[in-house]
Amino acid sequence: MEWGAAKASEVLKTLLRIGWRIKRQRGSHRILARGGWSDITFAFHDREEIGPRMLARIAKYTGLTPNDL
């Protein structure tokens, strides 16, 4: 399935639903953690639109799939 675009708030909500948690936050930079995965930095403002290429890049490090959104 192809990636579309999505709001950052929706992507973050989905990451939290699939097992990621916010380890710490400073402004719009959130450090997300999940057992068995390396921590990632999610540095998007909630209303920001994330395009297909960036979503694919996020998916590579988080296990996110187009069906999750």
BABA-864693 format. One line per 3 residues: number of its first residue (from 1); their letters; for each residue y, z, x of N, C-alpha, C. Coordinates in steps of 0.2 Angstrom, whole numbers, plus 5000, padded with zeros to 4 digits. Layout:
# BABA-864693
NUM	a	Y/Z/X/Y/Z/X/Y/Z/X; ...
***
This chain:
# BABA-864693
1	mew	4994/5000/5004/5000/5000/5000/5006/5000/5004; 5011/4997/5002/5018/4996/5006/5022/5002/5005; 5026/5004/5010/5031/5009/5009/5037/5006/5006
4	gaa	5040/5010/5001/5047/5008/4998/5052/5013/5001; 5057/5014/4998/5063/5019/5000/5062/5025/4996; 5064/5031/4999/5064/5037/4995/5070/5041/4997
7	kas	5072/5046/4993/5077/5051/4994/5074/5056/4999; 5078/5058/5004/5075/5063/5009/5073/5070/5005; 5076/5072/5000/5074/5078/4996/5067/5077/4993
10	evl	5065/5071/4991/5059/5069/4988/5053/5069/4993; 5055/5066/4999/5050/5066/5005/5049/5073/5007; 5054/5077/5008/5053/5084/5010/5049/5088/5005
13	ktl	5050/5087/4999/5046/5091/4994/5039/5088/4994; 5038/5082/4995/5031/5080/4996/5027/5082/5002; 5031/5083/5008/5028/5086/5014/5026/5093/5013
16	lri	5030/5097/5009/5029/5104/5008/5022/5104/5003; 5022/5099/4999/5016/5099/4994/5010/5098/4998; 5010/5094/5003/5003/5092/5006/5002/5097/5012
19	gwr	5006/5102/5013/5004/5107/5017/5008/5109/5023; 5014/5105/5023/5019/5107/5029/5023/5113/5026; 5026/5117/5031/5030/5122/5029/5037/5122/5033
22	ikr	5042/5125/5031/5048/5125/5035/5048/5131/5039; 5047/5129/5046/5047/5135/5051/5053/5138/5052; 5058/5134/5053/5065/5136/5054/5070/5130/5052
25	qrg	5076/5132/5051/5081/5127/5049/5088/5129/5051; 5092/5124/5053/5099/5125/5056/5102/5119/5053; 5106/5120/5048/5110/5114/5045/5105/5110/5041
28	shr	5105/5103/5043/5101/5098/5040/5094/5097/5044; 5094/5101/5050/5088/5100/5054/5083/5105/5052; 5077/5103/5050/5072/5107/5048/5066/5106/5053
31	ila	5063/5111/5055/5057/5111/5059/5051/5112/5055; 5047/5107/5054/5041/5108/5050/5035/5109/5054; 5031/5114/5051/5024/5115/5055/5019/5115/5050
34	rgg	5013/5113/5053/5007/5113/5049/5001/5114/5054; 4996/5118/5051/4990/5119/5056/4987/5113/5058; 4986/5112/5065/4982/5107/5067/4986/5101/5069
37	wsd	4993/5101/5067/4998/5096/5069/5003/5098/5073; 5006/5094/5077/5012/5096/5081/5018/5097/5076; 5023/5101/5078/5029/5102/5074/5033/5096/5074
40	itf	5036/5095/5068/5041/5089/5068/5048/5091/5066; 5053/5088/5068/5060/5089/5066/5061/5084/5060; 5063/5087/5054/5065/5083/5048/5073/5084/5048
43	afh	5077/5079/5050/5084/5079/5051/5088/5074/5046; 5086/5075/5040/5089/5071/5035/5093/5075/5030; 5099/5073/5027/5102/5076/5022/5099/5074/5015
46	dre	5098/5079/5011/5094/5078/5005/5096/5072/5001; 5102/5070/5000/5103/5064/4996/5103/5057/5000; 5101/5058/5007/5100/5052/5011/5094/5048/5009
49	eig	5095/5041/5009/5089/5037/5007/5086/5035/5014; 5079/5036/5014/5075/5035/5019/5071/5028/5018; 5072/5023/5022/5069/5017/5022/5062/5016/5023
52	prm	5059/5010/5022/5052/5009/5023/5050/5010/5030; 5053/5008/5035/5051/5008/5042/5051/5016/5044; 5056/5019/5042/5057/5027/5044/5051/5031/5041
55	lar	5050/5029/5034/5045/5032/5031/5038/5031/5034; 5037/5025/5037/5031/5024/5040/5030/5028/5047; 5036/5028/5050/5036/5032/5056/5035/5040/5055
58	iak	5038/5042/5049/5037/5049/5047/5029/5050/5046; 5026/5045/5042/5019/5046/5040/5015/5046/5046; 5016/5043/5052/5012/5043/5058/5011/5050/5061
61	ytg	5017/5054/5060/5016/5061/5063/5015/5066/5058; 5014/5064/5051/5013/5070/5046/5007/5069/5042; 5004/5063/5042/4999/5061/5037/5001/5059/5030
64	ltp	5007/5058/5029/5010/5056/5023/5007/5049/5021; 5006/5048/5015/5004/5041/5013/5008/5039/5007; 5009/5032/5006/5013/5030/5001/5011/5033/4994
67	ndl	5004/5034/4993/5002/5037/4987/5005/5044/4986; 5006/5048/4991/5009/5054/4990/5016/5055/4987; 5020/5049/4988/5026/5049/4985/5026/5046/4978
***
